[in-house]
Amino acid sequence: MNRVDVITSAFPILLEGLKVTLYIFVIAIILGFIIGLAVALLRLAPLKILNWVAKIYVDAIRGTPFIVQLFFIYFGINSLQIISLNNTTAGIITVAINAGAYFSEIIRAGIQSIDKGQTEAARSIGLTSVQSMRFVVLPQAFRRMLPTITNQSIISLKDTSLLSVIGIADLTQQGQIQASATFEAFKIWLIVGVIYFVVIYLLTILANFVERRFQLR
């Protein structure tokens, strides 16, 4: 099989894998940001017990490899036979929980970077603490943490390549299948690498566009 035939036959299959990768990534990043915001607020809460619980979660996730977290959620939890997680659900949960721990630290740092006078000014005009956080602090903090959030999102996108070890038919898994089927590992993995590069490059462009729009406001 010549080079053109390999690319022609493999490319549509790799694109199907890319769809799975993006599906998992988008859902996991949304969930991860929600988790990160909630944990960041717990880290900043006045109750010490909430700080302690949130810190344990962050330290546990940041202190263990992603692949161990994936195996724990997919194989470990399923072994309890209390609930049954399919591989896609386990993959989404793992990426979300992992990203959430890192997002929480990014968000916490962003919130703490805002001058306390902003909150005091918001409270002085009658806003509650929740309203002050929502309408005054978070919008300003988000502008500052957007570049770091983008970087962490890219890392999470790369982490999805490890989901192939539990049988998810993502881009990496389809690359493995095609490389084995065609015996053209160099060509197949080159295509896979180019696809990942293009997706990450487009994500970076999108993030830069959003960042410029926020700066203009």
N, C-alpha and C positions, 0 to 999 in steps of 0.2 A: 504494500500500500504506500503510495507516494505521499509527500508532505501535504499537498492540497487535499487529497482524499481523507487523510487523518483529521485535518482541521474541519473539513466539511461534515464528516460523520460525527465527530465528537462535540463540536461547538453547540448544537441545539441541546444536547444532553447536559452539557455543562451549564447552559443557561437555565435549564430546569432546576439544577442544583442551586444556582444563584438565587432563583426565586424563593427557594426554601430558606436559604441563608438570610435573605433580606426580610422575609416574613418573621423569622425568629428574632432577628436583630431589632426590627422596629417595635415589636410588641415588648421585647425584653427591655429596651432602652426607656420606653414610656413607663413601664412598671418600675424600672430601676430608679428613674428620676423621682417618681412618687415616693418610693421607699426611702431614697436619699433625703428628700425634703422632710419626711416625717422623722427620720432618725436624727437629722440635723437639729430640728426643733426640740427633740427630746434631749439632745446633748446640751442645748441652751436653756432647758427648762429649769425652774428654781428647785424642783424636787430632786434630791440627790439620787434617789432610787431609780428615777427615770434616766438620769445621766449615766448611772452605773450599768443599767441594762443595755442602753444604746452603745456604750463604750465596749462592752463585752462582744456585742454583735460585730462592731467595726473591727476590733482587734482579731476576732476569730476569723473573719473573712480575709482580712489583709494579711494574716499570719499563716494561711494555708494555701497550697497550690489550687489553681482553678480545677485541675483534673481530679483532685481529691474531693472537692466539693461536688463535682459532677457525679462521681461514683457514689458518694454518700447519698445524694438525692435520688439517683436512679436505682442503684442496686441496694443501698442501705435501707432507704424508706420502703421500697417495694418488698424487701425481705420481711418486714414486719407484718405484711399481709393485712394492714389496716385500710390502706388506700392503694389504688393501683394507678401508677403514673406511666403513661406511654412515653416513648423516648423524646418526642417533640415537646411535650409538656414539661418533662424533666429538664430538657435543654433550655427552654424559655425561663423556667424558674431559676436555674443555676446562673444564667447570664444576668438576670434581673437582680438576684440577691448579691451577686458579685459586684455588679456595677453600682448597686445601691449603696454599698459600703463606701466606695470611693467617691460617689456623688455626694454622700452625706458630709464628708470632710471638705469637699470643694464648696458646698453650699454654706456650711458652718463658717468657713473662713471668709466667704463672701459677705455673709451677714455681719460678722464681727468687724469687717473692714469699714462698714458704714458708721459714720460718726454718731455717737449716742444723742447728740443734739437734734438729729433728724427725728428720732423717736420722741424726744421730749417736746419738740415743736408740734409733732402730729397729735400728741396727747393734749397739748395746750389748746388746740382748736376743737377738741371734743371727740377725737377718734379713740376708739377702744384699742387695747393692745393688739388684738387680732387684726383690726382694720389698719393700724399703723404698720404692722408687719406686711400685710397684704398689699397695701396701696402706696406705702412710702419706702420701706426698707427693701423688700424683695425685688421690686423693679430696678432699683439702683444696684443692688447686689448682683442681679442677673447679668447686667451689662459687664460687670467686672469679671464674673466667673465663666462667661460664655466661651472664651478661648480654651480654658482648662476643661470645661465640660465637653467641648469638641474633641480634645485630645483623648479624654477618657472614653468617649463614644467610639473613637477609632480603635482604641485598644480592645474594647468589648467586641467590636466587629471582627477583629483578628482572632479573638478568643473563640468565636463561633466555629472556627476551623477544627477545634478540638472535639466538637460534638459528634464528629464522624465516628469516634471510638465507641459510641453506644448505638451505632447503626442509623443515624439520621442521614437521609439522602441529600445532604447539603452539597455545596460546591466542592469541598475537599473530598467528600466521599465519592462523588461522581468522578472526580479526577482520578482517584485510586482505581475505580472500576474501569475507566477508560484506558488508563495506563496499563493495567493488567490484560485487558482484552486486546489491545492493539500492539503491545510490546514496544510502544513509542513513548517511553516515560519522559524523555527530554522534551518532546514537542507538547505533550499533554500538560506537563507541569509548567511549562513556559506559558501556555495559554491560560492556565489557572492563575498563575502569578500576575499576568497582564490584566485579567478580569478583576482580581482583587485590587490591583493598583488603580485601575480606572474608577472603580466604585469609591475607593477611599479618596481619590483626587476630587471626584465630583462632590463627595460629602464635605470636603474641606472648602471647596468653592462656595457651596451653599451656606456653610457656617460663616464664612467671611462676608457673604452678602447680608446675612441676617445681622451680623455684628455691625456692619456699616449702617444698616437701617436703624438700629438702636442708637447708634452714636449721633445720628441726625435728629433724633427726637429731643 
